[in-house]
Amino acid sequence: MAYTEIETADRSEIRAVQNERLQETVRNAYANVEFYREQMDELGVEPADIESVADVTKLPTTRKEDFRDQYPDGLFAVDHSEVRRIHASSGTTGKPKIVAYTEDDLAVWSEAMARSLACAGVEPDHLVQNAYGYGLFTGGAGLQQGAETLGAALLPIGGGQTEKQIEMMVDLGSDVLACTPSYSLYIAEKAEQLGHDPRDLPVSTVIFGAEPCTEPMREEIERRLDVTGIDLYGLSEIVGPGVAIECHEAQDGLHLWEDRFYPEVVNPDTGEPVEEGQEGELVITTLSKDALPVLRYRTGDMTTLNYDQCECGRTIVRMDNVTGRADDLLIVRGINLYPSQIEDVILEIDDVAPYYRIDLYERNNLDVIELTVEQDEDAQRDRDELQDVVFDRLDAVLAFTPDSLEIVEPGAIERTEVGKVKRVYDHR
Ligand code: DLL
């Protein structure tokens, strides 16, 4: 059952809502954010030129760097007195990207998250164990507001303290676990070490997000914990978690709340829209954000959009799950590939644990790629045999041969308990 009517509305109704909200957003951005006024003046576009979403490509795009350049509050469209909350997303370099919310913005976010949880199958009588980080990161707060708005119970434990997570999960009977995909696997591993069968833990749904998760990784989560794994997508610049989520009925693409966030897919190199159904970079325009309206944000995330009605009855657009970012693309001796493609291949191999790392170096002006893969605890093959298998599969499926491939013993690759997992280390 959909949480709001718009989720199953006619496409024309969805369009009408988008058109009206886009006009409001553009008026707000133009009137109150100098950055956007200047960009639009330069392009010769006025708010009156934007009558519908068909006009969206006339608008300027916003990039990650713009958030940094406008640090701390250059993108705010309201006076500080109207701001109720500030979050920030820290990259590896430079200033954090600051985002702000008015009271209405927080209500919109809470509703988008409540919808998302309902779409994932969360019921008001469920207990949601929230193991996303609290603080400037939007994960903790986003899940909390959503669960509270839906009327579910929430355990705000945050990331880390894994033994305590498991103890409280068992004692309180948590129905839903919300955390990164990598952390859910760590919880399973730790539970096993503590003498539990992870399949017997009370959780029946894991809502994972904030990191890419390939299909074999999802299968591993579902199998190890005996759960339904639901992919939740979002980003701070747009709102936080709650931009899109899979439905528990079909688990076939993420329903993107396009009445609040208008999506486009563009060619990452040219910025031109791709044909419907083609893969490209997701670009989002906020439709209901007062404190920080964002026009055509280049998310860097690669996906496709699907406007067919879902098995669950929702008509709202679906996006493919994001397994790569445009800037993650590895170019190795003329072959382009995403780290997720490597993950896809290696996790399908028996005896491989869901832990690996990719190290990139430059030696003698050549790019060198080193791959480290962890052996599964119950592996039947020894490490030498496994190395041959992994090597052959990568070559057969991707025509890719790493410069070095090391198979390490179970537990050798560092686990991430708090924050996002890092698997690619670029030393160039
Ligand atoms: O990661 C918000 C979030 C919190 C989403 C909790 C889901 C759950 P940021 O820290 O700003 O916000 O990072 C956003 O993370 O552009 C993607 O590259 C990546 N990302 C987020 N969700 C997914 C996902 C939060 N489900 C950036 N699959 C985004 C793949 C994801 N990548």
Residues whose N, C-alpha, C, O or C-beta is under 5 A from the ligand:
A	BS01	DLL	S89 T138 G139 F208 G209 A210 E211 P212 C213 D231 L232 Y233 G234 L235 S236 E237 G240 P241 T299 D301 V322
